[in-house]
Amino acid sequence: MTIDQLLQNEINKLYGFENGKKTGKVLIPAFLGDFRKVLEKGSAGEIITEEYMTEDKRMHLFLKGMRRFGARGYEFVITSCVCNENELLKTELTL
């Protein structure tokens, strides 16, 4: 499962399926795009944590990850994703 799918599932739980689909199309690219920019600015191997919250405060998200050097250059890895105090990741996922 990708990070997009994990977040979409949580959004669907919070907002309902129909509203969740619409909301996810806006929130997921915004959150992940911003987090990627933060990781790009960080040092390789540095663990970075960012906090996000929706305007209505129904979704409180913590993303933790790092930029590391892989076979094809730098890769961005999410090591933890906590949404409303629930850990969504069992393993690392690339961004």
BELQUI-V908969 format. One line per field, one symbol per residue. ss: DSSP state (~ for helix, > for strand, _ for the rest). psi: psi as a letter, one per 30 degrees, with the letter a starting at -180 (. if undefined). burial: b if it has 24 or more other ideal C-beta (glycine too) atoms within 12 Angstrom, else e. A space follows every 50 residues. Layout:
ss=???
psi=???
burial=???
This chain:
ss=__~~~~~~~~~~~~~_~~~~~~~~~~~~~~~~~~~~~~~~~__>___>>> >>>______>>>>>>>>>>>__>>>>>>>>>>>__>>_____>>_
psi=kleeeeeeeeeeeefleeeeeeeefeeeeeeeeeeeeeeefllkfkkkkk kkkleggfkjkkkkalklkaegaklkkkfkjkjhgkkfkflkkl.
burial=eebbebbbebbeebbeeeebeebbeebbeebbeebbebbeeeeeeeebeb ebebeeeebebbbbbbbbeeeeeeebbbbbbbbeeeebbeeebeb
